[in-house]
Amino acid sequence: APHMAFNQRRLIMRAFINSQFNYCPLVWMFCSRRLNHKINRIHERALRTVYNDDHSSFEELLLKDNAVTVHIKNIQALAIEIYKVVNDISPEIMKLVFPMKDVRRYPGENIFTTRNVHSTHYGTSSLSHLAPKVWKILPPELKNISSIELFKLRIKSWNPKNCPCKLCKTYACRIGYID
């Protein structure tokens, strides 16, 4: 690494490390906390190498790189897919994953059909359960954007503070997740 210029190190990080986790981002959303921690450690080590910085925290390195964690990128990718469904520009199969209510018949904030949840694996840990929650926390100025290109550009600056996913919830041993 000391024999490479900064731009070369950054290019290698983006080409290899970031591309690994940008492939199938909706699958990475439901990894365990342990795996998410490993992903963050890999990302942090790559940033330390690029910036030749052994002293800054992971958050400070992310700020230097103008980046977010892999998990936040995954939430942003989910928001893009939801936007496509809401604006009727997604493939038909995605409309089955994120079923919507008839907005004319049921107006309001909750525009997605919710299903009865009977298990964690196929219920609360599924895209169709998480998507309406992500859409709900999305700021109105993003929801009302008229073009997908502009939405994709603006969503990159959105960093959800109250992410509803399992990874972001507080977990207490022998008690469970605390809302």
N, C-alpha and C positions, 0 to 999 in steps of 0.2 A: 504493500500500500504506500510506503513512503516514496516509492519510485514513480508513482502515478500522480498526475495533476488532479486537482480537486474535481474538475469537470469530468474527467475520466472515471474517478471513483463514484461520483454521483450517477453517471450514466450506467455503470455496471450495477449499482444498487437498484436503480429503477428498472433496468432490463431483466435482472434476475430475481432479486428478492421481492420487489413489489409485484412483478408480473405473476409470481407464484400464487399470491393471495388475491389477485384481481381476477383470477380464473375461477368461475363458478362462485361468486361472492355470496349468493343466497344459501349455498350449502355450508359455508364457513360460519354462518350466523348461529348455527345450533351446535357448535362445538362446546366442549366442557370448559369450565373455568381454567382447569389445568392446561388444556391445549391453548386456550386464548392467552394465558400467561406465557407459554412457550413462544407463541407467535409474536407477542410484544417483545420478548427478550431477543428474538432474532432481528426484529425491526430495530430495536435499540442498538444492538451490536453493529448492525450495518450503518446506522447513523453515526455511531462513535467512530467507525472506520472512515467514513466519508469526511467527517468534520475534524477528525484527529483530535477528539475531545473525550477525555476520560473523567471529567469532573462534573459536567452538566447532568441534570436529571433527564429522564426520558421526555418529560413534558417540555423542558427547555430545548432539547434536541429537535423535537417536533416543531416547535416555534421557529427555530433556525431554518429548518427545511421547508417551512410553510406547509406542513403536512398534518394529517390526523392519523389516529390509530387505524389499524386494519378493521377493527370492529365498527368504528364510525363510518368508514368507507362502505362497509357492508350495509349499514342502516341507510346510507345515502343511496346505494344501489337499489334497495328495496323501495325507497321513496320514489325513485324513477319508474320502477315497474308499476307501482300503484298509480302514479300520475298517468301513465299510458292507459291503464284500465279505465280510470275515471274519465279520461278524454277520448275514449274509444279509438285508440291508435295501437292497441296491443294485439298480439295474436289471440285467436279464439280460446286457446288452451289456458291462457292466463286469466281469462274471464271466468273460467271454471275454478281456478285456484283462489281468486279474489272475487267471489260473487257479490254483485251489487243489488240493492233494493231498487224498486221503481221509484225514482226520486220525485216524480210527479205525484205519485200516490202516497209516499211516505217522505214528505219534506223534512229537512232538519240536518243536523250535523253528522249523525250516524248514517252514512250512505251505504254501508256494507252490510250484507246479510251475515248475522252471527249464527254460529252453530252451537248446539248443546255439546259441551265438553265432558267426555266421560273418562279421559285418561290424560296423562301428561304427554306421553310419546306422540300420540296422534291428535292431541287436543291443544293444550297450552303451548307445546313446543312445535307448533306448525306455522307455516307461512300464512295460512288463511286466518289464524288467530292473531298473529302479531301485526299483520298489515293494517287492519283498521285502527289499532292503537298507535302505530307510527303515523298514519294519516291524521289522526286526531291531534297529535302534538306538533305537526307541521304548521309553521306560521301561515296565516291567511294570505300574506303577500306572495308566498311561494305557491300556494294552492291555486291562486288566481292568475298565474302566468299563462299566457296564451299559446306559447310555442314550446315544443319539447327541447329545442336547441337552447333556448334561454333558460328553461328549467334546469337542464343539465349543467349549465354554466353556474347558475345561482345556487344550486344544491350543494356544490363543492364548498361553499362558505358556511353552510348550516352545520352547526355542531349541537346536536340535541343534548340539553342539560338534564332532561327527565326521561331518558330512554326506558321504554317499558319492557325490554327484553329480560330474560332470565339472567344473563351475564351481568347486567347493571343493577339488579336488585340485591339488597343486602340479604345475606344468608347466615342464619344462626344454627350452629350445630345442634342436632337433636330437636330443633324447633321447626326449621324450614325457612322459606323465603318470607321476608318481612316487607310489607308494602309501605 
